[in-house]
Amino acid sequence: MIRRLLGTSDKSRNSAYRKVADRALEILDKIAITVDPTDRESLKKVAMTSMASKLVSENKEQLADIAVDAILHVARKVGEEYRVDLDDARAPLRSV
């Protein structure tokens, strides 16, 4: 069944993956909730949710606080959006 859906050529597999990805994004758009980018508690919940099944899950609350502090430190409001320049998000290298 999967082979029938995906086909045998690279072109048909790419087309099938693109259709599945587009459909997944449609579903995510429907179930997404709006989070105020300045609401620390909401951001912390988002961060903790993403860490729940990881090896760091035991320390997810402390690590979520660190992640929220970091993102709020580098996020800049541009119009109605918040944006992060990845160059601002990188830690400076220090020599040992």
C-alpha positions as CSV (number, residue, x, y, z in Angstrom):
1,M,0.0,0.0,0.0
2,I,2.8,2.4,0.9
3,R,4.6,1.7,-2.4
4,R,1.3,2.4,-4.3
5,L,1.0,5.7,-2.5
6,L,4.6,6.7,-2.9
7,G,5.2,5.2,-6.3
8,T,8.5,4.0,-7.5
9,S,10.2,7.0,-9.0
10,D,11.9,9.8,-7.0
11,K,9.5,12.3,-8.6
12,S,6.4,10.5,-7.4
13,R,7.8,10.0,-3.9
14,N,8.7,13.7,-3.7
15,S,5.2,14.6,-4.8
16,A,3.6,12.3,-2.3
17,Y,5.8,13.6,0.6
18,R,5.0,17.2,-0.5
19,K,1.3,16.4,-0.4
20,V,1.6,14.8,3.1
21,A,3.6,17.7,4.4
22,D,1.1,20.3,3.0
23,R,-1.8,18.3,4.6
24,A,0.1,18.1,8.0
25,L,0.6,21.9,7.9
26,E,-3.1,22.4,7.2
27,I,-4.0,20.3,10.3
28,L,-1.4,22.1,12.5
29,D,-2.8,25.5,11.4
30,K,-6.3,24.3,12.5
31,I,-5.3,23.0,15.9
32,A,-2.7,25.7,16.7
33,I,-3.3,28.1,19.6
34,T,-2.0,31.6,19.8
35,V,0.6,32.2,22.5
36,D,1.5,35.7,23.6
37,P,5.3,35.9,22.9
38,T,5.7,38.0,26.1
39,D,3.8,35.6,28.4
40,R,6.6,33.8,30.3
41,E,4.4,31.1,31.7
42,S,3.0,30.2,28.3
43,L,6.5,30.1,26.8
44,K,7.7,28.0,29.7
45,K,4.8,25.5,29.1
46,V,5.8,25.3,25.4
47,A,9.4,24.7,26.3
48,M,8.6,22.1,28.9
49,T,6.3,20.3,26.5
50,S,9.1,20.0,24.0
51,M,11.4,18.6,26.6
52,A,9.0,16.1,28.2
53,S,10.2,13.0,26.3
54,K,13.8,13.9,26.1
55,L,16.7,12.8,28.3
56,V,16.5,16.2,30.0
57,S,12.9,15.7,31.2
58,E,14.0,15.5,34.8
59,N,15.3,19.0,34.6
60,K,12.7,20.4,32.2
61,E,11.4,23.1,34.5
62,Q,14.9,24.6,35.1
63,L,15.9,24.3,31.5
64,A,12.6,25.8,30.3
65,D,13.3,28.9,32.5
66,I,16.8,29.2,30.9
67,A,15.3,28.8,27.4
68,V,12.6,31.4,27.9
69,D,15.1,33.8,29.4
70,A,17.4,33.3,26.4
71,I,14.7,33.8,23.8
72,L,13.3,36.8,25.5
73,H,16.8,38.3,25.6
74,V,17.3,38.1,21.9
75,A,13.8,38.5,20.5
76,R,13.1,41.9,19.0
77,K,9.6,43.3,18.1
78,V,9.3,44.2,14.5
79,G,5.9,45.6,13.7
80,E,3.4,43.1,15.2
81,E,5.8,40.2,15.2
82,Y,8.8,39.1,17.3
83,R,11.9,38.0,15.4
84,V,15.1,36.4,16.4
85,D,18.4,37.0,14.5
86,L,20.2,33.7,14.8
87,D,23.5,35.5,15.1
88,D,22.2,37.1,18.3
89,A,21.2,33.6,19.6
90,R,24.6,32.1,19.4
91,A,26.9,32.1,22.4
92,P,30.2,33.9,21.9
93,L,33.2,31.5,21.7
94,R,35.7,31.9,24.6
95,S,39.2,30.6,24.6
96,V,40.1,28.3,27.5
